[in-house]
Amino acid sequence: ARRRHVGTHRDPDVVMRVLVVEDSVLLRAGLGRLLEDEDMELVGEADDAETFLSEWERSRPDISIVDVRMPPTHTDEGIRASVELRRRHPNAKILVLSQYVEVEYASELFADGSGGIGYLLKERIADVGEFIDAVTRVAAGGTALDPEVVQQLFARLRSPIESLTPREREVLSLMAQGFTNAAIADQLGVSDGAIEKHTSSIFVKLNLEPSATDHRRVLAVLAWLDAR
């Protein structure tokens, strides 16, 4: 019997279509099985950057799950292809997986200031619920930034991030991981209104004015990424 993860908030009648981009045959197969067990559809696979871009054009998935390091050099082919895909198709949803925390890559991927982007360490896949939540959130246009990346960024904070209070930094940390205000309130045990006030204060301190085109939550994370 198939198991459906109940922690996510997606329409059970809509099948999410996923493209997996990973050069390890075993990990690619494992991801495909995991996604299918969660009632998602694997619409394509790729083991290098060039195939990734062509497979995306062919299948037009709801989300692509992409390894940072791919052939031939195993350095940054996956992230470069992801940036190129977003340049061509700004609405493409991408969840990047990396073996290590690489802040520069995360910063470049988030640089267009819109949602539908995630960056997780591969070890996060071991927690199926957390991983599927991230996939679902990014596919819906949200963000997911690995807590380990968040932790390392805190060690490099500079102004204007330094102007944030400890509670505001805590809120921004959870915001960076992709949580909504309601979810942050639940995590911290405070009211939704309190989180709205903290969020508004963060936007003011980071000089993020309301905009019809920019995603201020993503831009706040970008300001954090840049403060390193």
N, C-alpha and C positions, 0 to 999 in steps of 0.2 A: 504494500500500500504506500502511496505517496504521502510524504509529510509536508504540510504547509506551515511555514513559519508565521506565527501569529503576532509578532512584534511590529511588523510593518503595516502601513496603512495604504494598501493599494487595492484597486478594484479586482476582486477575485475572478471576474468575468473577462478581464483584459490580460492577455498573455504578453509579458514583457519579452522583447526580442533582443538578444544579446550577442555581440561579437567578442570573441576571446582572442587576444593577441599575446602570445607567449611562446618562446622558442623551446622551452622544456616540454617534451611530449607528455611526460607523466603529470606535470602540473596542469598543462592544458586539458588533459583528459579528466583530471580530478575536478577542475573548475567546471567543466562542462557537465559532469555528473551532478555536482553540487547544485548548479543552477537548474538543471532539469528536475532534480528532487524537490526544488522549490517552485515547481510549475512555471518555470521560465523556458523560453525557446532559444536554443543555441542555433543562430542563423548563419554563423560562419566562424572560421578559425584562420589565424595567420601566425607565421613564425618569423616574420621579418617586417620591417617598416613599409617597404614597397607593397607587399601583399596586403598589409593592413589597410593602406589607403585605397587600393583597388577593391578589396572586399567590402569596405565601408560603402563605396559608391554602388556596389552591386546590391548589397543587402539593406542598406539604410536602417541600421539597428536603432533601437531605443537607447541603447548605451553600449559603449565599447569598454572592455576591461583590458588594460594595456600594461605590459611590463616595461619598465624604464630602459633596461639594458637588453639590447637585441643584436643579432649579427649585422654586419660582419665584425665590428670592433667591440661589441658588448659594453659600450659606454653610455651613450645618450640617444641612440637611434629611436627608441620608443617615445621618449618625451618630445624629441624634435618632430617626429611624425604627428604626434598629438597636437603640438602647437600649429603645425602646418594645416592639419585638418580643421582646427578651429578658425584658422585664417580663411580657409575656403568656405567653411560651413559653420558660422558662429553658433548655431543652435545644436551642434553635435554634442552629445553628452559623453563624457569620458571619465572613467575611474582608473587612475594610474596606480600600479603596484610596484613597490621598490623593496629591495632587500635591506637597504640602509636608509637612514635619514639624510636626504640631500636637499637642503633648504633652497639652493639656487634653482633646482629643477621645479620645486613647488612654486616658487615665486614666478618663474617664467610662465608656467601653465595657468596661473591665476591672473596673469597680467592684463587680460582683456577686460577685467572688471565685471564679468557676468557670471551667472550661475551654471549649474550643470557640470561641475568639475569636482573631482575628488582625488585625494592622494593618501594612500594607505600603505603601511608596511605589510609585507607578505605574511608575516606572523599573525596578522589580524584575521586572516582567513580561517585560522583554527577556531575562532569564536564565530560559528556559523550565523548566529542571530545578529551579532554586531556587523558582520560582513554583509549580510543580506539587507540589513537596515541601510547601510551605506550605499549599496547598489540602488536600492529603491529610491533613496533620497536624491541621489545625483540624477537618476533617470527622470525624476520629477522636476528637475531644474534647480535643486538645492546644491549644497556643498558638503563635503566630508573631508576633514583634514585630520590626519592621524594624531592622537594624543601625544605620542612621542615627539613628533615634529613640534607640536605646540610647546611641550616642555623645554625643548632645546632652544626654541625661539625666546622664551622668557629669559634665558641666560644672556641674551644679546640686546635687550631692550634699550632704546634710546628715545629721546624726545621726538614727537609728542607723546609716544606711548608712556613715557615716564610720568606724564601728568595724570594718568589714570589712577584711581584709587585701587587698593587691593581687591575690593569687591568688583569693580569695573573690569579689572584684569581677569578675574574669575569668570565673569559673564562673557568677556571677549574670547576666553579660552574655549568655553562651551559653544559660543557662536561659531568659532573657527572649525569646530568639529561637526558643524552642520545642524545643531539643535535649534528648534524654534524657540520663541520667547516662552511659550507655555511649557515646553520640555525643560528649559533652563530653570524656570520657576519651580517645577517639580523636583529637579535635581538639587536645587539649593534650599528647598523648603520655604519659599517666600511666595508672595502674591504675584500674579501676572502684571499688575500695575507697577509693582516695585521693579520688575525686570524691564518694563517699558521705560521707566524713568532712567534706569542705568544705561539702557541702550541709547536713549536720546542724548544722555550726557556723553557717552562714548563718541557718538557722531559729531557732537559739537566740538569736543576736545580734539578730534581728528580732522576738523574742518571739512566734514562731509555734508554738503548741502543736499536737500532733496532734489532728485533728478528723474526725469521721465525715461531716461535711457540707461543709467548706471544702477547697479545693484549695490546699495550702500553697505549691506552686510558683507558682501564680497570685498568691497573697497576697504572696509575696516580691517579685514584679514590681510589684504595687500599692504596696508600701512604697517601692520605688524610684521609681515614678511620683510618689508623694506627696512625695518628698524633692527638691522643686524650688522 
